[in-house]
Amino acid sequence: MPDPGIVLTRNWLHFGGILRGLGFDAGPARMLPFLKTLTVIDLRRPDDVRTAVHAHFGRRREELPVLDRALVAFLRAEARAADGSPPEEAESERGEPLTLTGRQLKVLDDDEEAEGAEEQEVASYSQSEVLREKDFDTLTEAEMAEVRRLIRLMRLPAGMTRSRRARAGGNDELDMRRLLRRSLRFGGELLVFSWKSPRPRPRPLVLLCDISGSMERYTRLLLNFAYALKNASTRVEAFVFATRLTRITRLLRSHDVDAALNRVTASVDDWSGGTRIGEAIESFNRRYARRVLGHGATVAIISDGWDRGDAAQMRHAIARLQRSCHRLIWMNPLMGAPGYEPLTLGLQAALPFVDDFLPAHNLANLEALGTLLLETANRRPVRRQTLVTASA
């Protein structure tokens, strides 16, 4: 007979999978403390279980009804599995109207059996591997939907940097305040030495996405990528540009990707318009750079480089942006085409000030960005460019 503790853990890990399907952050960092909480509360008291779910997974008040609905659906499914009774239509405990998106209802109402799950997982893994290397420009509608789903599941590792705040321990630097405070126990004698070390924190990431007409076939996928990055880390700023710059960080704060992207689409006036990259970057430098680049942020620009603006303006704007950030990355979807060369005037003006020029035409390229961020978090690139002057 299986250990009841193992069965309980497996069941609640399945509940975490339900929450992830609804868009909640239910990864190991939140599930492990939640499972520890379940060992000290009375699981026969629904209010205690509900409070534990709210405390560990709820970030905003409007999320709590969705968590309640997910918990009720999960517990009733477990009860049906235990006594073999037929499925019943879930009802809200409070009787309050609850508005859920179609994607969330699909997750909550999914009653498929677990049999054959392993075979399905193997088959989908093989298909996913093929899609990882397939150019975005050659995808069918069904493949495009699957790629969007895979992008939403991406969790790119954030590179860590040293913050100005310190934590006790290590051997980097003497903690003079703690040292003097402890010396009072021994009449002012410095007998017990205290040390401190910098506290690590994720390095900020700023994403600038081109949504002009030449990037139309990639725009929806890139916005899914921006949504995945923003919801995986709190230190991500997202902007889109065509002929003007628009900040979309707050618009992406949603557990439903379709609702978030629809808000972005409705808020951007120059969708699929012309392209003025230099003007957009200059606007970013003037309005946002001091606010979002003040803590050593990495900047990633995703654009094909087609620009109708002034090349000199692009050169000055990109040079200033590079000096302001920790690392400047340019990702180009056209680099997947055979024989591609960056011959546009805008790219030729910008590339001398770009630290990494990378492709962005498939899933593997987007995943490679996470590897680069992780490997280069603690070192700045070697820059040998000459300073751009006003007469240049």
URCORRA-V66759 format. One record per helix or strand of 2 or more residues. SS is the DSSP state (H for helix, E for strand). FROM is the first residue (numbers start at 1). TO is the last residue. Records with the same first field share a line. If there is no record, write none. Layout:
SS=FROM-TO / FROM-TO
This chain:
H=4-21 / 28-38 / 46-57 / 61-83 / 102-108 / 117-132 / 136-138 / 141-152 / 176-186 / 213-232 / 250-252 / 257-267 / 277-287 / 289-292 / 311-324 / 333-336 / 345-353 / 363-375
E=160-174 / 195-202 / 205-210 / 236-241 / 245-247 / 298-302 / 327-332 / 356-359
